[in-house]
């Protein structure tokens, strides 16, 4: 069955992968080389269990590496909007890694933010009709008590939600927030204005057709963005887990990436 029959799940997608990689050799080669460095860093980091900063950064970096890899996998298939979803999540990990690397106190901010997250989850659960919640009455009372406790603690501490922009600022990645996180917000929401990635427009801006399936034209942008965000995460990781070889390899690769980006600027 072809891509026209089965979309991205078709065995024939392998031909599209080869075509997209062939059309963007430098972008994919840099991504492949970066991936090898990231995996090496991931495997050789040994966080101390009693060190909250090391543990948090190690876990965030593991998540970042996986999201980077999956973004590249989707991009090479031409699944551009889905690749952008992962880039937005990758940004969140990079923001947090860099914030923790720059300021040890930010580790506690992220950990304490879990109270707000737990409150949000309990609010969502307890707002459902009781007949739709398969929780015994006794357990429900415990959840209600926990929610009341969290509300009191959060109010007493005047704690607010830790937003992505806060973490981006703390991590020195406001430019990434502006370049990637905000523009890619449309791929994770379903308001009418957020669906442009899935339609083709005519010269007057009217909907001409549905945009679906492998999108060769925008592959390079997703790969390049994934590389830039992953570099930021890697630099934060190195600040917490110093290692001379990956750092030297990253520096050499970043020189290649900057040269490549220069070729993408409008002439």
DAURQUI-V93843 format. One record per residue. RES is the residue in three letters. SS is DSSP state (hx for helix, st for strand, lp for the rest). D_CENTER is the distance of its C-alpha to the mean C-alpha in Angstrom with 1 decimal. Layout:
RES&SS&D_CENTER + RES&SS&D_CENTER
This chain:
UNK&lp&32.2 + UNK&lp&30.5 + UNK&hx&27.2 + UNK&hx&29.3 + UNK&hx&30.2 + UNK&hx&27.1 + UNK&hx&24.2 + UNK&hx&21.3 + UNK&hx&23.0 + UNK&lp&26.1 + UNK&lp&27.2 + UNK&lp&27.9 + UNK&hx&24.3 + UNK&hx&24.9 + UNK&hx&27.1 + UNK&hx&24.4 + UNK&hx&22.1 + UNK&hx&25.0 + UNK&hx&25.7 + UNK&hx&22.3 + UNK&hx&22.2 + UNK&hx&25.7 + UNK&hx&25.1 + UNK&lp&22.3 + UNK&hx&23.6 + UNK&hx&22.5 + UNK&hx&18.9 + UNK&hx&18.6 + UNK&hx&20.9 + UNK&hx&18.8 + UNK&hx&15.7 + UNK&hx&18.0 + UNK&hx&19.5 + UNK&hx&16.4 + UNK&hx&15.3 + UNK&hx&18.7 + UNK&hx&18.5 + UNK&hx&15.2 + UNK&hx&16.8 + UNK&hx&20.0 + UNK&hx&18.4 + UNK&hx&16.9 + UNK&hx&20.3 + UNK&hx&22.4 + UNK&lp&20.8 + UNK&lp&23.3 + UNK&lp&22.3 + UNK&lp&25.4 + UNK&lp&25.4 + UNK&lp&27.0 + UNK&lp&24.5 + UNK&hx&21.8 + UNK&hx&19.9 + UNK&hx&19.9 + UNK&hx&19.0 + UNK&hx&16.0 + UNK&hx&14.7 + UNK&hx&15.5 + UNK&hx&13.7 + UNK&hx&10.4 + UNK&hx&10.9 + UNK&hx&11.7 + UNK&hx&8.6 + UNK&hx&6.7 + UNK&hx&9.6 + UNK&hx&9.4 + UNK&hx&6.1 + UNK&hx&7.6 + UNK&hx&10.8 + UNK&hx&10.1 + UNK&hx&8.8 + UNK&hx&12.0 + UNK&hx&14.0 + UNK&hx&13.4 + UNK&hx&14.0 + UNK&hx&17.2 + UNK&hx&18.4 + UNK&lp&18.0 + UNK&lp&15.7 + UNK&hx&14.2 + UNK&hx&13.1 + UNK&hx&11.3 + UNK&hx&9.6 + UNK&hx&8.5 + UNK&hx&7.2 + UNK&hx&4.7 + UNK&hx&4.3 + UNK&hx&4.2 + UNK&hx&2.1 + UNK&hx&1.8 + UNK&hx&4.4 + UNK&hx&5.5 + UNK&hx&6.1 + UNK&hx&7.7 + UNK&hx&9.5 + UNK&hx&10.9 + UNK&hx&11.9 + UNK&hx&13.6 + UNK&hx&15.2 + UNK&hx&16.6 + UNK&hx&17.8 + UNK&hx&19.6 + UNK&lp&21.1 + UNK&lp&22.0 + UNK&hx&22.9 + UNK&hx&19.3 + UNK&hx&18.8 + UNK&hx&21.4 + UNK&hx&19.8 + UNK&hx&16.6 + UNK&hx&19.0 + UNK&hx&21.3 + UNK&hx&18.7 + UNK&hx&18.9 + UNK&hx&22.2 + UNK&hx&20.9 + UNK&hx&18.4 + UNK&hx&21.3 + UNK&hx&23.5 + UNK&hx&21.3 + UNK&hx&21.2 + UNK&hx&25.0 + UNK&hx&25.7 + UNK&hx&24.0 + UNK&hx&26.0 + UNK&hx&29.2 + UNK&lp&29.2 + UNK&lp&29.6 + UNK&lp&33.2 + UNK&hx&34.7 + UNK&hx&35.9 + UNK&hx&32.4 + UNK&lp&31.3 + UNK&lp&32.6 + UNK&lp&33.1 + UNK&lp&36.6 + UNK&hx&38.2 + UNK&hx&38.5 + UNK&hx&34.8 + UNK&hx&34.1 + UNK&hx&36.3 + UNK&hx&34.3 + UNK&hx&31.0 + UNK&hx&32.8 + UNK&hx&34.2 + UNK&hx&30.8 + UNK&hx&29.4 + UNK&hx&32.4 + UNK&hx&32.0 + UNK&hx&28.4 + UNK&hx&29.4 + UNK&hx&32.3 + UNK&hx&30.3 + UNK&hx&27.6 + UNK&hx&30.4 + UNK&hx&32.5 + UNK&lp&29.8 + UNK&lp&28.8 + UNK&lp&25.2 + UNK&lp&22.7 + UNK&lp&19.1 + UNK&lp&16.7 + UNK&lp&14.6 + UNK&hx&11.4 + UNK&hx&14.0 + UNK&hx&16.0 + UNK&hx&13.5 + UNK&hx&12.7 + UNK&hx&16.5 + UNK&hx&17.1 + UNK&lp&14.9 + UNK&lp&16.6 + UNK&lp&13.6 + UNK&hx&15.0 + UNK&hx&15.3 + UNK&hx&11.5 + UNK&hx&11.4 + UNK&hx&14.3 + UNK&hx&13.4 + UNK&hx&10.0 + UNK&hx&8.7 + UNK&lp&12.2 + UNK&hx&13.2 + UNK&hx&10.5 + UNK&hx&11.4 + UNK&hx&14.2 + UNK&hx&12.3 + UNK&lp&11.6 + UNK&lp&15.1 + UNK&lp&18.5 + UNK&lp&20.9 + UNK&hx&23.2 + UNK&hx&21.8 + UNK&hx&18.3 + UNK&hx&19.7 + UNK&hx&20.5 + UNK&hx&18.2 + UNK&hx&20.5 + UNK&st&23.8 + UNK&st&26.1 + UNK&st&28.3 + UNK&lp&31.7 + UNK&lp&33.1 + UNK&lp&33.8 + UNK&lp&30.3 + UNK&lp&31.4 + UNK&st&29.7 + UNK&st&31.1 + UNK&st&29.3 + UNK&st&26.3 + UNK&lp&23.6 + UNK&lp&22.5 + UNK&lp&22.1 + UNK&lp&21.2 + UNK&lp&20.6 + UNK&hx&21.8 + UNK&hx&21.9 + UNK&hx&18.2 + UNK&hx&17.0 + UNK&hx&17.4 + UNK&hx&15.2 + UNK&hx&12.1 + UNK&hx&13.0 + UNK&hx&14.0 + UNK&hx&10.9 + UNK&hx&8.8 + UNK&hx&11.8 + UNK&hx&11.9 + UNK&hx&8.6 + UNK&hx&9.3 + UNK&hx&12.8 + UNK&hx&12.0 + UNK&hx&10.5 + UNK&hx&13.5 + UNK&hx&15.9 + UNK&hx&15.0 + UNK&hx&15.5 + UNK&hx&18.8 + UNK&hx&20.0 + UNK&hx&20.1 + UNK&lp&21.1 + UNK&lp&23.3 + UNK&lp&24.3 + UNK&hx&26.4 + UNK&hx&25.8 + UNK&hx&22.0 + UNK&hx&22.3 + UNK&hx&25.0 + UNK&hx&23.2 + UNK&hx&20.1 + UNK&hx&22.5 + UNK&hx&24.3 + UNK&hx&21.3 + UNK&hx&20.1 + UNK&hx&23.6 + UNK&hx&23.2 + UNK&hx&19.8 + UNK&hx&21.5 + UNK&hx&24.5 + UNK&hx&22.6 + UNK&hx&20.9 + UNK&hx&24.5 + UNK&hx&25.6 + UNK&hx&23.1 + UNK&lp&24.6 + UNK&lp&27.3 + UNK&lp&30.7
